């Protein structure tokens, strides 16, 4: 193995070592230090990133965006073909599937008037398939993964014209367990994808001539050995419309403070097992929240590394997700996960994705989903919520 990947793997080994001791100190550390350290990191990010003056909900596409999106797509395609040649292809991002679970998405009756747009216009109820996953681009044992989790929520039975025509009645919401994204924009994302292909993603953050230490710090403050994918908060990181002229970010937050105990030596698929244990015993409820953009300078549209301050605009609960007791880890249901395609452009116009990374996702997610399913000789299905699997 070349020296670069060997150094990269050695540094990632230190992350895995830290994850092994997380159960003994991380909760106390976060309670005392996470928020102050996030505030310090965000202070420096705001002063080192130059964001143009904008109005509320205003997008500013940059020159060469289409070429950057195509470059990211090509890098991720090359990675997928190389890594999964001759075996089942996985997603190039949000890679490891912990499980796809069924649930209900109930829009609240007390949604504030300014947020009653799109699916939040009235207290409707939708079936959902929720995919919980790891960051990728590979699927190592959970203790050796990066420690940032992903959620994809697919509502079904949603009326209205969709922005992507491969599905007719769905609305997707995506998030990760960090309030900011790994890269601030598509320019930097392409740099990261090149390092991933070279098997040296750590070098993207540590490059002394173009470092991204602050972004690494933000991710590190939320990365950890998690108790369960059902017991963490998720954020969209990037904004979306909520009706014309109003930009919002999403968050999904457990209603319970219950934490599953992590064993001293977690098994390779601990996060799937912890989900299975929880859903064998009880239903799980999550609040779906919206945060409104109120200050275009402090809450930029185009920079995904900047956290929108809650002191300027708190998250407001607009829906409740209920995941009933169930078994989800049968081979048939795990295979069903591969037939699903999650894309923020599976959306009605009132919830159109905003910002350069979201604009790029329209090409990236669509192309890579088609590539993966083609490599696996697997159909892309639009689910209805009526699917049944062996218990």
N, C-alpha and C positions, 0 to 999 in steps of 0.2 A: 504494500500500500504506500502511495506517495506520502511525503512528510506532512503536507497540509491536512489531508483527512485524518492522519494519525493524531496531529495536535488537536484538531476539532473534536475527535472522539474522546480524547483524554479530558478535555474541558467539559464535555457533556457528561463524562463519568463523574465529575465533581458535582454536577447538578443532581444526578441520580443518588449520590451519597447524601446530599442535603435532603432530598426527598425522604430518605430512610429515617432521618431524625425529625422530620416535620411533626409527626404525631406528638412529640414530647415538648415542643416549644412554640410551634407556629401560631397557635391560637392566641397565646399570651403576647407574642411578638406583634401580631397584627393589631391586637387591641390597644397596645401602647404606642406603636411606632408607624403602622402602615399609613394612616392619614397624614401625619406630619411629613413623612418622607415623600408621599405623593404630592403634597403641596409644594415642597421644595423642588422636586423634579419638574413639576408643571411650571413653576416660576421660571426656571432656566429654559424650558422648552418655549415658553411664550416670548422670551427675550432673545432667543437664537433663531427662531423661525420668523421669516418675513411673510406675512399674509397681507394681501391687498385690501384696501378699504372697500367694503361692500355694504349693500343694504340687506335688510332682513330677507332671508330665503333666496338670496341671489347666488347663482352659480357663475363661476368664471372659468370656462374651459381654457386649458393652456395649449400652446402650439405643440403639435406632434403627439397629442393624446392618443389618437387612433393607432399610430405606429407603436407607441409604448404598450398599449393594450395587446396589439398583435405580437409584440416581442415577448410579453409575459406569457401569453397563450402558447407560443412556440416553445419557450423554455420548459413550461410545465408539461406540454405534450412530449417533448424529448425525454424528460425525466420519467414520465409514465411508461413510455415505450421501453426504455432501458430497464427500469426496475421491475416491470411486470411481464416482460417477454416470456411466454410459455407458461404463465400461471395467472390466477385470478387477479385482474387489475382492481386496484383500490383508488379512491379519490386522491388527487394530488395535494389537496388541502382538506382539513377536517376529516382526516383519513380513517382512523380506527373507529369502527362502529361499536359503541357499548350496547346500544339497543335502539329499536324503534318501537315506541309505545303508543297506544291509543288513548285518547282523552276527549274532553269537551272544553270548548272555549266559549265562555259566557260573557258577553258584553254587559257591563254594569248599567243600571238604570240611572245612576247619578253622575254620568259623564258630564263634565262642564260643557257649556254651550259651544265654546270656541273649538272644542275637540270633537264635536259630533259630526264627523265627516267620514265618508267611506263606510267601512264595516262598523265604525263606532257611532254611527248615526242613531241607532236605536238598540235596545237590549235584546239582540238576537243571540242564538246559540248555534255553534258550529262544531261538527266533529273534527278532530285533528289527529294527524300522525306526527309525532314528535321524535326526531332523531337526535340522540345524544352521542357525542363523539369526541375523539382526541385531535390534537392540532395537526399531526403529520409532520413532514411528508411521508413518514414511515409508520409502522405499527409495532413499536418495541413493547416489552413488558411495561405496565402502567407506571411503575416506579422510575423507569428510565425515560419516560416521555417528558415533554417540556412542562407539563403541569397546567397548561391553559386549556380549558374545555370548550366545546362548541355545542350550540343548540340550533336546530332547525325546526320550525313550527309550520306545518302545512294545514291550513284551514281548507275545508271542502264545502261544496254547496254555496260558494260565493258568487252572486250574480254580478253581471256587468262585463264590459269589454276589458280584456286583459292586455297588458303591455307586451307580453310574449305569448305568441299564439300556439305554442305546443301543449298548453293546458288551458282548459276553458272555464273551470269552476273552482280554481284554487287561489289562495293568497298565502304567500310565504313570508315568514319573519325569521331573520337569522341573527345570531349573537355569539359572543365569546365571553369567557369569565374574566375579562379585563375591560375597563371602561375606555381604553384607547387601543388602537390597532397596532400591529407589529411595525408597520411602515406608515409614514405620514401621507404618502401620495404615490401615484403610479411610477414616477421617475425612480423613487427609492425602491419600490417593490420590484421593479425589473432588476435592479442591482442585487437584491436579495435572492431572486429566482436564479440568477446566474451562479451565485455562491452555493445555492442548494444543489444545482446540477453538478457543480464541482465537488460536492460532498464537504463543503467548508462553510456552512451557514453562519457559524460563530464569527468568522472573519468579517462578515457584513457589519457586525456590531463593533468589532474591535479594531478595524482598519485604522491605523494611526493617521492616515491622510484623509480619511472621510468616515470618521467614526459615528456610530449611532448609539453611544453609551446611554444617553438619556432615554431613548426608546427601549433599550435593553433593561434599564432600571425600572421603567414603568411595567414592563411585562414581568420582570422578576418579582416585583412587589405583589403580584397577584398569582404568579405561578407557584404551585405547591403540590404535594401529594394530597389529593383530595379524598374526602370521606365518601362521597357519592356524587354523581352528576345531578342528582335530584336535590342536593343540599347546598348548591352554590348560586350566586347571583350572576346573571348574564346581562351584557350590554350590546347594543347594536354597533357601537363605535362610530358609525357613519350615519348621516341624517337621511330623512325621508320627508316627503310631503305629508301633511294631514289636511287635505283640502288646499285649494289654491292660495298661495301666499303665506303658508304657515309651515315652517320646518320643525321637525321633532326628531328626537332619538328615542329608542325603545329600551326597556329593561324588563327582565323577567326575574322575579325574586320569590324564594320560598316563603310561605306563610308561617312555617314552623321553624324553630331553632334547633330541631332535633339533629344530632350528628351521629352517624354510624362510627363505631370504634374501628380504627385501622389496625389490623394485626401487625405484630412486630416484624413479620416477614411477609409482606403482601404478595399474593399469587400474581401471576402474569396478567390475568384478566380480573383483577380485584374490582375495578369500577363497574364492570358488568355484574359481578357477583353481588356487590353491595346494593345495586339497583334491584336485582332479583330478590334479595332478602327483604328489602323494604316493601316492594310491591306484592310480595307473598303475604305480608302482614297487614298492610294498611293502604288506604288511598293517599295520594300526595296532592297538595294544592299549591299553586304558584300564582302570584299576582303579575299581571301584565301592565306595565306602566309607560307613560309618555312624558317626555321632558320637552318643553317648548323653547325654541330659540328666541331670546329676548334682547340679545346684544350681539350684533354681527361681528364686532371686534373680539370680544371675549369668547364667543361661541362660533368659530368659523365653520363654514360648509366644506371647504376643500382640504382641510388639514385634519387627518384622522388621529394624529398624535396628541391633540389638545382636548382635554376633558372639559366638557361644558359644566361650569360650576353650579352645584345644586343650590348654593346660597342665592344665585341670581334667578334660578328657575328650578324648583323642586320637581321630582318625579311624581306624577299623579296616577293612581290606579284607575284603569279604564276597563279591565276585564279580569276574570278569574279562570285559570286553567285547572281543571280537575282531572287527575290521572287515577283511574280506579285500580283496585287490586287486580292483578293479572299476571300471567306468565307471558314473557316476550322473547325468551331465548331459545325457542325451538329452531331447528335448522331451517324450516320453511319460513319463519318470520324473519330470521336473519338474512335469508336470501332475498326476501321482499325488500329489505333495505336497499339492496343494489339496484332494484328496479325503479326506485324513486329518484327524482331529480329536484333538488332544492335550489332555488334561484330567486334573488330579491326582485327580479323582473316578472316573476309570477305574481302580478299585482294589478289592482285596478288603478286608474289614473290618479285617484285621490291620494294614493299612497306611493307615488312614483319615487324611486330611489334618487338621491341627490349626491353630488360630489364626484370627483374624478375616479375614485376607486369603485364607486357604485356604477359609474358609466362604463368602466372597463369590465366589470363583472358580467355585463350582459353578453359580451363575446366570450370571456374566459369560461364562465360556468357552463354556458350552452355548449361550447365546443368540447370541453373536457368531459362533460357528461355523455355526449354522443360518442366520444372516443372510448371512454371506459366501457360503456355498454356494448359498443361494437366489438371491442377486444374480448369481452366476455360472452359474446353471442346472446346478449340479454336484452329483452325489450325495455323500452321506457314506458311505464304505465302512468296514467293519471288516476290516482286512487279515489275512491268514493266514500270511504269510511265504513263500508259494509263488508270489508274483507274479513275472513275468518281463518284462523290458523289452529293447528293442534295445540291442546293445552299440555 
